[in-house]
Amino acid sequence: MAMQGGMPGDAELIGFEIDEEPKWLTVRLQDGSVIQIKMEIVSIARSGNDMNSGLPIYMVQATNIIRLQKVPKELIAKKKSSEDQGKSLYR
């Protein structure tokens, strides 16, 4: 049986505290864009122990937050015409 997020049903959710606010990682892309990425931990669960070492097995559910810092003007798409507005991308 699986928990939400793909963790096994027998996993025990573990409370946690963040020692310091996660840092933003700044990445400069070859196309001139600058993005920032930060990981946010959603939950941590313990699921038994490793057979060989006996150490506890921890699973971390996290998400990445990505924000644009700089985008070259030539990469910005033009707005759609009024004819295209209201049309669905789906059939």
N, C-alpha and C positions, 0 to 999 in steps of 0.2 A: 504494500500500500504506500502511495506517495503523498507527501505533504505538498501544500501549495509551494510553487517555486522549484519543484523537483527534488526536494529533500525526502529521504525515506521516512515512512510513518513511525518507525521506532526511534527516530532521532529526537533528542531532547533539546529544546530551545534554551539557549544560555543568554542571560542578560549581559550587557557589556557597557562600558564607558569609553569614550574617545579621550585619550590623553591630551591631544592637541587637535585643533581644527585642521582638516585635510588641506594640503597645499594645492594650488592650481599649477599644473604643468603647462608651460607655454611652448607651443610647437610652431615653428616657421616652416611652411610648406614651400615646395619648389615653385608653385604658381603665384607666390607672393602673398598668399593668405596667412593669417596668424590665428590659430585657434588655441583655446585653453581647455584642459581636460582635468576633471577632478573625480575621484572615486568616492562614492558614498556607500557605507555598509548598511544593508537593510536588516539582516538578521544573521545570527551565528547559531549553529546547532552542533551538538556532540553526538556522534553515532558509533558507539562502541569503542573498541581498541584494536590497534594493529596486531595481527596474528604474530608477527615476528618480533617486534620491539616492545609490545605491550603499551605503547604510547596511545593516548586518546586521539581519535580521529575527529577533526573539526571541519565543518563545511561552512563556508561563508557565502551568503547571498549578497551581491553588491550590484550597483548600477553606476554607469559612467555619466557624468554631466559634461556636456560639450557646449562651449559658447564661442562665437566668432568674435575676435578682437579687431581684425582688419581684413578687408576683402578688396582687392584691386577693382576699380570701376569696370574694367573690361570683362570681369567675370559675372557681373550682376546682369541677370536676364531682364529684358524689357517687359513691361506690363503687357498682359494679354489685351487684345482689342475688345471692344464692347460686344462684338459678335460672339466671342468665345466665352464670355461670362455667362454663368448659369448652366453651361453644358457640363455634363458629368464625364469623368474619365472612364466610367464603367458603362458597359452596355446594358 
